[in-house]
């Protein structure tokens, strides 16, 4: 399984707490992380929790996102040594958007 396939199969529910921990280390809150996820994906508190409870992988999480924000393309910068705006794989780019924001 290559790097991209591993990202697709990663469970959103296993990474979500890490986003919160990262944000809290920077003085941010879970509510702010959630607001970013809602903005990016169109999920609500209820539908986000349903995705977490269902233990969906990232491919499913983004495939089922109600309304991906068209302004997400404005997110730029480097994460894990890659320029977010240059990532060609759609799912990997969306995962990196989340890594970049909190």
N, C-alpha and C positions, 0 to 999 in steps of 0.2 A: 504494500500500500504506500503510495507516494504522499508527500507533504500535503498536497491539495486534497486528496481523498481523506486524509486524517482530519483535516479541518472540517470537511463536509460532515463527517460522522461524529464529530465532537458534540456532546450533549450541551445544549444551551444551559440547561439547569445546573450543570457542573461548573460552568464558567461564570455564570451570573454572580455568584457570591464573590468571585475574584474581582469582578468589576467594582463591586461595592467596597471590598477591602481596599482596592487601589484608590478609589475616590476618597474614602475615609482617611487614608494616609495623607492625602493632599488637602484635608480639611473640608471635604465635600460630604454630601449625605446620600443615603439610599434614595431619598425622594428626588434628588438631582439626577442620579443615574437613571431612575425610572423615567423622569421627564425627557431625558435624552433619548431613551429607547422609544418612548411614545412618539417623540418628534421624528425620529428616523424611520420608524416602521409603521406607524399608525395604530399600533396596539394600544389598548386601554389597560387600566389596572386589572380588570377582570380577564381580558383575553391574554394578557401577558402571563398572569398566574396560571391560566389554563395550559399555556405552552410549557411552563415550568413543570406543572403537575403531570403533563403527558410525557415529559422527558424527551422532547423532540430534539433532533440533531439540528445543527446550524442550517443545513440545506433545507430542511422542512420549515424551520423557524422563518427563514427569509422567503421561501416559496409561499408560505401562508400569511405573510405580512399583509395587513389590510391596505396599506397605503404608503409605500416607500416614498420618502420625501425627495422631490426632485432636486432640492438644494443640497442634498448629501454630496453631490459632485463638487461642491465648493470646499469640502473638507480636504485639507492638504497637509503635508508634512511627512516626517519619517517615523515609521514604527517598525521595530525589529529589523532595521537596516534597509527597509524598502520605502520608497516614496508611495504614499497611499494613492495619489492620483495616477500613478503609473501602473498599478496592479491591473492586469488584464482579466483575470478570472473574477467574474461578478460576485460570487459568494465569498471568496477570499477577501475581495475589496470591502464588502459590507462588514465582514467580521473585523477587519482592520479599522473601519470607521468606528466601530464600538470600542476597539482598543485605544483609539486616538482620543475619543471624546471625554471619558470620565476623569 
